[in-house]
Amino acid sequence: MMDFHLDKSGSENLSPIMYDEIFREYYAKLLLGIGGDDFLFCPDCGTKLPKPLRNEWFNILEHEYGLDDPGWPEQREKVPAEFLTDEWWKKRGL
């Protein structure tokens, strides 16, 4: 069921469940506004989902690359390409 919820390739899937590969986060997209609510468990079967890695992303960028606020335009351009996909956490075995 999670594959169905996450497959946004067709217009028929209106599920609000989304996946962010950079941070390894599953969340429900809000209908109004921005952001969403994170899932720690599969909403269909209750299986515990992998730990989100948002904090690790920021910590590694700060400690290894000196980027204390990679969201700012001046620092965003210095974020290594691997950190713009799931490559960074897969490479580190997280």
Protein Blocks (a to p, Z undefined) as FASTA:
>chain_A
ZZmmmmmkbfklmcfbdcdfklopacdddfehedddddfbdfklopacdddfklmmmmmm
mmmnopablmbmklmmmpcfklmmmklmmmnoZZ
